[in-house]
């Protein structure tokens, strides 16, 4: 299950193994009542993304096509633009921030650039050739200049999106001895990090005259580096590994590869990582069914991590709200949990989000922190309200009365009961 939320927080999109994608309109009183089913794919929908201007949704599929759906249309499900040409699964997609380019990466060893400014975006894509195995990761820099592709051929490639012909003269980033399974570019566009099954990560300086020369090798892990993240202040890089540890690397240090901070304690692989936008919390999620919060503002970030317990299955995904308040964790135990990072004890009294009938494998929080969406392996996605103001407004509009005490305990756990609407009926 893949999912994405438009930056205007109007649409939630989920891609499913049932060969459909679905729109869920978040701005309505009942999001589930206004779903739009996107039909047409003949294989699993493996990747989704939304353009920065909120016009386009792209779905990438095992049917070897991608589809562009116009979110500005009266009926977004009608007449999608079918992007044909790949001869293998479309495994990864991304939009440039200037809304010009869509990139699709495929198991056919190519990536394709589709010009969204063209009269017909499906015509004459720029085909990026050179990889000798499947492309499994892509990222575009925030300045829209560079595209990076990571491949099972043990290399990454840099493509110049500002060139007249972006397909010409790609820069090959060599050195890994295993598939490049994860990539990230720092917000200041200086650093590219690649993580590999060869148990290392590499830092490539994009400000250098030749970024391919003299990459910094980040050694120390004893298992594949499966997850990477860079803090928004460009200070920290975190790597998560199947050796049950995460490592914290200081990008501002004279030698970022020297003396990483090793984060120990997990009893299983660290498969997901995230850093809050204020660079306060580092989150690691593991197959040991726990999540750990590491305080990056502390003198010693390793000391006394907050262990978030309660899940009965391994952690599949994590997300942190843009206002740095909420952490959501998704698990194989069929639940998601919501943790209040502003609380004195974030581990206390999580809100358990029940309802999925299978593992919860994807989570996201909208940019305004109003909505939380979860995607499950039972072919459903679910939408949850995060903001108390939204819940109160919804109650006034739909219920037309005050909450009863039992409802307050359900929707506002830990809050003292009070009559919210003096002008409306309800318990005295």
C-alpha positions in Angstrom: 0.0 0.0 0.0 1.4 3.4 -1.0 -0.3 6.7 -0.1 0.2 10.5 -0.5 -1.5 13.6 0.7 -1.8 16.8 -1.4 0.0 19.8 0.1 -3.4 21.6 0.2 -4.7 18.8 2.3 -7.7 18.2 0.1 -7.0 14.8 -1.2 -5.6 11.5 0.2 -4.6 9.0 -2.4 -4.1 5.3 -1.7 -2.6 2.7 -4.0 -3.6 -0.9 -3.5 -2.7 -4.5 -4.4 -6.3 -4.7 -5.7 -5.1 -2.8 -8.9 -7.0 0.4 -8.0 -6.1 3.7 -6.6 -8.6 5.7 -4.5 -9.1 9.4 -3.8 -10.4 10.4 -0.4 -11.5 14.0 -0.2 -10.4 15.4 3.2 -12.3 18.7 3.0 -15.7 17.1 3.2 -17.7 16.3 6.3 -17.5 12.5 5.6 -14.3 11.7 3.7 -15.4 8.0 3.2 -18.6 9.1 1.5 -16.8 10.9 -1.3 -14.1 8.4 -2.4 -13.2 8.3 -6.0 -12.0 5.0 -7.3 -9.3 5.3 -10.0 -9.6 2.3 -12.3 -7.6 1.2 -15.3 -4.4 -0.4 -14.0 -3.9 -4.1 -14.7 -1.4 -4.6 -12.0 -0.7 -3.6 -8.4 -0.3 0.1 -7.8 3.1 0.3 -6.2 3.9 4.0 -6.0 2.0 7.3 -5.7 2.9 11.0 -5.6 1.2 14.4 -5.9 2.7 17.4 -7.7 3.6 20.5 -5.6 0.9 22.5 -7.2 -1.7 19.9 -6.3 -2.8 19.4 -9.9 -1.5 16.0 -10.7 -1.6 12.6 -9.0 0.6 9.9 -10.5 0.2 6.1 -9.8 2.9 3.7 -10.8 2.0 0.1 -11.4 3.2 -3.5 -11.9 1.3 -3.3 -15.2 4.3 -1.3 -16.5 2.5 2.0 -16.8 2.0 5.1 -14.8 -1.2 7.2 -14.9 -1.6 10.9 -14.4 -4.9 12.0 -12.8 -6.0 15.6 -13.0 -7.1 16.7 -9.5 -8.5 20.0 -10.9 -11.0 18.1 -13.1 -14.7 17.8 -12.2 -14.2 14.0 -12.1 -10.6 13.2 -11.4 -11.2 9.6 -12.3 -12.1 10.4 -15.8 -9.7 10.3 -18.7 -6.3 9.7 -17.0 -3.2 10.3 -19.0 -1.7 6.9 -19.5 2.1 7.0 -19.5 3.3 4.0 -21.5 6.7 2.7 -22.6 8.2 1.0 -19.6 8.9 -2.7 -20.1 9.0 -3.5 -16.4 7.2 -2.6 -13.2 7.0 1.1 -12.3 8.5 1.0 -8.8 9.2 4.6 -7.9 7.9 8.0 -8.8 8.6 11.7 -7.9 7.7 15.2 -9.0 10.0 18.2 -9.3 9.1 21.1 -7.0 8.6 23.4 -9.9 5.9 21.1 -11.2 7.6 20.6 -14.6 8.9 17.1 -14.4 7.5 13.7 -13.4 10.1 10.9 -13.1 9.2 7.2 -13.1 11.7 4.5 -12.3 11.2 1.0 -13.4 12.5 -2.6 -13.2 13.2 -2.2 -17.0 16.5 -0.5 -15.9 15.3 2.9 -17.1 13.8 6.1 -15.7 11.6 8.3 -17.7 11.1 12.1 -17.5 7.6 13.3 -18.5 7.2 17.0 -19.2 4.1 18.2 -17.4 4.3 21.6 -19.3 3.8 19.8 -22.6 0.4 19.8 -24.4 0.4 16.0 -24.0 2.7 14.9 -21.1 2.5 11.3 -22.4 4.3 12.1 -25.6 8.0 11.9 -26.1 9.3 11.3 -22.6 13.0 11.7 -21.9 14.4 8.2 -21.4 17.2 7.9 -18.9 19.3 4.9 -19.8 22.5 3.5 -18.4 21.6 1.5 -15.3 22.2 -2.2 -15.7 19.5 -3.4 -13.2 16.2 -2.3 -11.7 15.8 1.3 -10.4 14.4 1.2 -6.9 14.8 4.7 -5.6 14.6 8.3 -7.0 14.8 11.8 -5.5 14.8 15.3 -6.9 16.7 18.2 -5.3 14.6 21.1 -3.9 16.2 23.5 -6.4 14.9 21.2 -9.3 18.4 20.9 -10.7 19.3 17.3 -10.0 17.7 13.9 -10.2 19.3 10.9 -8.5 18.4 7.3 -9.3 19.5 4.4 -7.2 19.7 0.9 -8.7 20.2 -2.7 -8.0 23.3 -2.5 -10.2 25.1 -1.1 -7.1 25.3 2.5 -8.5 23.5 5.7 -8.3 23.3 8.2 -11.1 23.0 12.0 -11.1 21.0 13.6 -14.0 21.1 17.4 -14.7 17.5 18.5 -15.1 18.6 22.0 -16.1 20.4 20.7 -19.2 19.0 20.9 -22.7 19.0 17.1 -22.8 18.8 15.7 -19.3 19.5 12.2 -20.6 23.0 13.2 -21.8 26.1 12.7 -19.7 24.7 11.4 -16.4 27.2 11.2 -13.6 27.8 7.7 -12.3 28.3 7.4 -8.6 30.3 4.2 -8.0 31.6 2.5 -4.9 28.9 0.5 -3.4 29.2 -3.3 -3.4 25.5 -3.9 -3.1 22.2 -2.6 -4.4 21.5 1.1 -3.6 18.1 0.8 -1.9 17.6 4.3 -0.4 18.5 7.8 -1.3 18.0 11.3 0.1 19.1 14.8 -0.7 19.5 17.4 2.0 17.2 20.5 2.1 20.1 22.8 1.2 20.9 20.6 -1.8 24.5 20.1 -0.7 24.5 16.4 0.4 23.3 13.3 -1.3 23.2 10.1 0.8 22.9 6.6 -0.6 22.3 3.6 1.6 23.2 0.1 0.4 22.9 -3.6 1.1 26.7 -3.5 1.4 26.3 -2.3 5.0 27.6 1.2 4.2 26.1 4.6 3.4 27.9 7.1 1.3 27.9 10.9 1.3 28.3 12.7 -2.0 29.0 16.5 -1.9 26.8 18.0 -4.6 28.6 21.4 -4.1 31.9 19.9 -5.3 33.2 20.3 -8.8 33.0 16.6 -9.2 30.5 15.1 -6.8 31.4 11.6 -8.0 35.0 11.9 -6.7 35.9 11.1 -3.1 32.6 10.1 -1.6 32.7 9.8 2.1 32.1 6.2 3.2 30.0 5.9 6.4 31.2 2.6 7.9 30.3 0.7 11.0 27.0 -1.0 10.4 27.0 -4.8 10.3 23.9 -5.2 8.2 22.2 -3.5 5.2 21.5 0.2 5.5 17.8 0.2 4.8 16.7 3.7 5.9 18.2 7.2 5.8 17.0 10.6 6.8 18.5 14.1 6.9 17.3 16.7 9.4 15.7 19.9 7.9 18.5 22.0 9.5 21.0 19.9 7.5 22.9 19.1 10.7 22.2 15.4 11.2 22.1 12.3 9.0 20.6 9.1 10.5 21.1 5.6 9.1 19.0 2.7 10.1 20.3 -0.9 9.7 19.4 -4.5 10.0 22.2 -4.8 12.5 19.6 -3.6 15.1 21.2 -0.1 15.4 20.9 3.4 14.1 23.8 5.8 13.7 23.8 9.5 13.9 26.3 11.4 11.7 27.1 15.1 12.1 27.0 16.8 8.7 28.6 19.9 10.2 31.6 18.1 11.4 35.0 18.5 9.8 34.8 14.8 9.0 31.2 13.6 9.0 32.3 10.0 8.8 34.2 10.1 12.0 32.8 9.1 15.4 29.1 8.6 14.7 26.8 8.3 17.6 25.6 4.7 17.8 22.0 4.3 19.0 21.7 0.9 20.6 18.8 -0.9 22.4 16.6 -2.3 19.7 16.4 -6.1 19.6 15.6 -6.3 15.9 16.4 -4.5 12.6 15.9 -0.7 12.5 13.7 -0.5 9.4 12.3 3.0 9.6 13.7 6.4 10.8 12.5 10.0 10.9 13.6 13.3 12.3 11.1 16.0 13.5 11.2 19.2 11.5 12.6 21.1 14.5 15.4 18.5 14.8 14.4 17.8 18.4 13.3 14.1 18.1 14.9 11.3 16.2 12.5 8.3 15.8 13.6 4.8 15.1 11.2 1.9 14.5 12.1 -1.7 14.7 11.1 -5.3 14.1 11.2 -5.7 17.9 7.7 -4.1 18.1 9.0 -0.9 19.7 9.8 2.7 18.7 12.4 4.8 20.4 12.6 8.6 20.7 16.1 10.1 20.9 16.4 13.7 22.1 18.8 15.4 19.6 18.8 18.6 21.7 20.2 16.7 24.7 23.9 16.9 25.6 24.0 13.1 25.1 21.3 12.0 22.6 22.1 8.3 23.4 21.2 8.6 27.1 17.7 7.6 28.2 15.7 7.2 25.0 12.0 7.2 25.4 10.8 3.7 24.6 7.3 3.5 23.1 5.8 0.2 23.9 2.4 -1.4 23.2 2.5 -2.7 19.7 2.3 -6.4 19.2 3.9 -6.5 15.8 6.9 -5.1 14.1 6.9 -1.4 13.2 6.2 -0.8 9.5 6.1 3.0 9.2 6.4 6.2 11.2 5.5 9.9 10.6 5.9 13.1 12.5 3.5 16.1 12.1 5.0 19.3 10.7 4.1 21.1 14.0 6.3 18.5 15.7 3.6 17.5 18.1 2.3 14.1 16.9 4.1 10.9 16.1 2.2 8.1 14.5 3.5 4.5 14.4 2.1 1.8 12.2 2.4 -1.9 13.0 1.8 -5.5 11.9 -0.5 -5.8 14.9 -3.3 -4.2 12.8 -3.2 -0.9 14.7 -1.6 2.5 14.5 -0.8 4.5 17.6 -0.7 8.3 18.1 1.9 9.7 20.6 1.9 13.3 21.9 5.5 14.5 21.6 4.6 17.7 23.6 3.5 15.7 26.6 5.7 15.4 29.7 5.9 11.7 29.0 5.3 11.0 25.3 5.2 7.2 26.1 2.2 7.6 28.3 -1.4 7.0 27.1 -1.0 6.7 23.4 -4.2 6.9 21.4 -4.7 3.4 19.8 -6.2 3.7 16.3 -8.1 0.4 15.7 -10.2 -0.8 12.8 -7.8 -2.2 10.3 -8.2 -6.0 9.8 -4.6 -6.5 8.7 -1.1 -5.0 9.2 -0.9 -1.2 8.9 1.9 -0.6 6.5 1.8 3.1 5.6 1.1 6.3 7.5 1.2 10.0 6.7 0.2 13.3 8.4 -1.0 16.3 6.4 1.1 19.4 6.3 -1.3 21.3 8.5 -1.4 18.4 11.0 -5.2 18.2 10.7 -5.3 14.7 9.3 -3.7 11.4 9.8 -4.1 8.7 7.2 -3.2 5.0 7.6 -3.0 2.3 4.9 -3.5 -1.4 5.5 -2.7 -4.6 3.8 -6.4 -5.5 3.9 -6.8 -3.1 1.0 -8.2 -0.1 2.9 -6.9 3.2 4.1 -8.3 5.1 7.0 -8.4 8.8 7.9 -8.3 10.2 11.4 -8.7 13.8 12.7 -5.8 15.0 14.8 -6.8 18.6 15.8 -9.3 19.0 18.6 -10.6 22.1 16.9 -11.5 20.1 13.9 -13.3 17.5 16.0 -15.3 20.2 17.8 -16.3 21.9 14.6 -17.3 18.6 13.1 -19.4 17.8 16.2 -21.2 21.1 16.0 -21.9 20.7 12.2 -22.9 17.0 12.2 -24.1 16.1 15.7 -25.7 19.4 16.6 -25.3 18.9 20.3 -22.6 18.6 23.0 -20.6 15.5 23.5 -21.5 13.1 26.2 -18.9 12.2 28.8 -18.2 8.8 27.3 -17.7 10.4 23.9 -15.2 12.9 25.3 -13.2 10.0 26.8 -13.2 8.4 23.4 -12.3 11.4 21.3 -10.4 13.5 23.8 -8.6 11.0 26.1 -7.2 12.7 29.2 -9.2 15.9 28.7 -11.5 17.1 31.6 -15.1 16.9 30.5 -16.7 20.2 29.8 -19.8 21.4 27.9 -18.3 22.8 24.7 -21.4 24.5 23.2 -23.5 26.4 25.7 -26.0 27.2 23.0 -26.6 23.6 22.0 -28.4 20.7 23.8 -26.5 18.1 25.7 -26.0 16.6 29.2 -26.4 19.1 32.1 
